[in-house]
């Protein structure tokens, strides 16, 4: 009877260091940094387009806006994959 209690109350906990869990936080920070860079690019191009009159202004605005939307989608998808993986 004493052996059962020793097995039940034995300390079998061993800490496990998982490298994948440690790397999730920097990867999410990098993705947020890419998103912020894309947003800053949008602001920079809008200021440039408002300052300089050119024929390609609409194309530049459209391309940068498209880049921002793709970056937002990729960042959200990447963050979900990283956190759920």
Secondary structure, 3 states (H helix, E strand, C coil): CHHHHHHHCCCCCCCCCCHHHHHHHHHHHHHHHHHHHHHHHHHHHHHHHHHCCCCCHHHHHHHHHHHHHHHHHHHHHHHHHHHHC
